[in-house]
Amino acid sequence: EAVDGKVFAYGKNNVHEVKQKLYELEELCKEKHCFRASKSTILNIAKIASIHPSISGRFQALLDNGEKIVISRQYVPMLKHMLGL
């Protein structure tokens, strides 16, 4: 996640600041079942517990750690493609 010009990677019990830019991480993670969920977020599909439709064509993902993430409608087609829908 990118916040205030910094990039953070979230683990199960910790958060790490990452030196790479979000677009650099996106390139590194493409082969590991990750996708861009919004302008400031990259998600690992393996960590998604459930997905629900939201307003205006967006989706909301519930992660296995209980956090809810909004998936922008611009990135919903990529998610559907990765899930085989």
Secondary structure by P-SEA (a helix, b strand, c coil): cccccbbbbbcccbbbbbcccaaaaaaaaccccccccccccccccccccccccccccbbbbbccccbbbbbcccaaaaaaaaacc
